[in-house]
């Protein structure tokens, strides 16, 4: 059958005239549409599904085997046997059961199935008789018609007639022929297609197996044609193959006809055709919705939120703080990201918007409870930036230690907070040092004596002034160069050791002071450690952090102590720049920064850089006043008062034209606990210059309580008393001054004013004191009417004139005034003598009313003023 297209019921290759390809064109009968009666053949492979689909209508069950020419593409109809004797004359009901049909077939086997000839008997058949119609009459055009080619035994609709069942005891014949029409074949194939795969394969193997009895094949074919259920087919196939065929559960429910009827229903069409499309559509829609949802929630929303986060973060740097918070809220609704809490809070902190930063940390700890990093950062900001140590302590305890009392990071943070708390005001919060020690001790119990906690213990001993333990830990850290220690701790250590070295012996000195050594090494290592840290930060972040100011400040103090002005100046400039760039502010750092400005200004003053010094001092004053206003520094202190005093000195000694500004600066220094005797004298001298004699006398009198025998002060007291018309007091001050100067003159065997400046200074003071004493005596004589005062005044004028004469002549004993008209040739004592001897109505003796600008001898400021080119210097 290799030349037949079994799926369509016609040969596989048919010419347009209906003749199989490769067959003789003449005398070839037309193949009837109803089917071909075939016998058992091994050439039909029903095991192949593709072959089954192409199987023609086959009459099985005992048909003689048709020889096939291997070289022909189709079947030679002339070679086929005469099948007219195989007609099934008796009619079989159309819908008779398969069992009845099989029984009928068995009873009439002798009349229905002829005796099959032997294989060599096919040669006796006459091909012409096969080609003729019934009765041997040829059809029109040499080919028989469809009616003439009908197979006996089939009804008009192509179905076999019903066969009466045969008795069960009769054995089936060896071979059966079943004629199948196209519809029957279609029914058979549809039934096979409706079966499960394993059942379909079993049926195909039975139909194609040569060893299967023909009656079994016939029964199976009729079962398939009649649309037998899978269960029936499985039972029939199982009986034939003697094997159990297991069917899926769904295959046991419906027969083929029921399935076909169901397939024609709207429900089946909807379920089988439309429902899969709808299902696929829904699946695609759901997948699309899921993808859209995931894309929106995990890609689009995070990207949008990130843009909002960045926009708000940039707004902080522009000062748009409310806008920044709004952008943060919008972004957080779209996609919460915890890290942005840290970034926003740190940005607000760096902008010194501490309230906004606190709110952000509070929100973080509400949403993300027990967040350790948030709690540590929050507490660090409160202690280091806001200096709210009590709140910082509470944050650590409530968010970390209440849940884990031995948390190492929490214990270290708690100790640091209390250590700084005590250092902010040791007099008031000294007890916080003990809280710090307890936290560090618990850490040591949990983690042991690691370098971080021992470094903090070193700071604890420094701030509690335990020099012995400080020196012991200093040696441990300095000998182990690879043990890490912070630059800030090293700088604090170096400053503490330097303070102990400079400590005045006003009390019993510590027994360990003699063991202090290596101060410079400690400070140099502090600077080097800070430089290494900055390099690492640059490699890690790409930007260089500002240098730590404390190491440079303490090193500048060391250079000042050991008189290294060049190194001191350079180090102070570096420290000042580092203080300006520092972000964290605390009381100790602020004090060091103010002291740096003062020390740097002193270096500028020594170099006569007056304008730079004034700017530096003014900057220091601004830093100090800002710290007072923001409560970084809680009380005024003397070192800050020195800034005002230095500004007053510049106004008083250098500018010499604005005594009111000088007094204002001096009084500001006094309000800040800096009021040494020389400053009191300068305030009085400034008042004297402003002719505020009562205020000047009050200041001079206060200084006299501390410096009773200062010749400059006595001269000023005498003058201000005389100008206040207190002549007796003036006479008393002048008398004490003259006795003091005379005692100084007696210490020298001879005076050489032209060779020694101190001799000239002594003679000048004697001349002025004697003249002013005579003026006071003259005033007393005029007030009291006693001539003794007048006589004594003449004596004082005469002696003063003699000293004037000694001072006014050069080495050649020539008085410059007689040669140079610009220099007066007559002295003030001489004029007073003339006024006393020859009084002029309304005229009084004249006083040397100029007083010294400084009470100190020698005066550093007077020397600096003498070197400067500023008017009045």
Secondary structure, DSSP 8 states (H G I E B T S, - for coil): -TTEETTTTEESSB-TTS-BTTS-STT-----SS-B-----SS--TTSHHHHHT---B-BSS-------TT-SS--GGGS---GGG---S---TT--HHHHHHHHHHTHHHHS-----GGGGGGS-HHHHHS-GGG---GGGS--TTTT--TTB-TTS-B-------TTS---S---B---HHHHHHHHHHHHHS-HHHHHHHHHHHH-TTS-HHHHHHHHHHHHTT--HHHHHHHHHHHHTS-----GGGGS--HHHHHHHHHSHHHHIIIIIHHHHHHHHHHHHHHHHHHHHHIIIIIHHHHHHHHHHHHHHHHHTT-HHHHHHHHHHHHHHS--THHHHHHHHHHHHTT-HHHHHHHHHHHHHHSTT-HHHHHHHHHHHHHTS--HHHHHHHHIIIIITT-TT-HHHHHHHHHHHHHHHHH-HHHHTTHHHHHHHHHHHHHHHH-S-HHHHHHHHHHHHHTT-HHHHHHHHHHHHH-TTS---HHHHHHHHHHHHHHHH--SSS---TTGGG---HHHHHHHHHHHHHHHHHHHHHHHSS-----HHHHHHHHHHHHHTT-HHHHHHHHHHHHHHHHH-----HHHHHHHHHHHHHHHHHHHHTT-HHHHHHHHHHHHHHHHHHHHTTSS-S--HHHHHHHHHHHHIIIIII-S-HHHHHHHHHHHHHTT---HHHHHHHHHHHHHTT-HHHHHHHHHHHHTT-TT-HHHHHHHHHHHHHTT-HHHHHHHHHHHHHHHHHHHTTSSS--TTT-HHHHHHHHHHHHHHHHHHHHHHHHHHHH--HHHHHHHHHHHHHHHHHHHHHHB-TT--BHHHH-TTS-SS-HHHHHHHHHHS--TT----------S-SSSS-HHHHHHHH--STT-
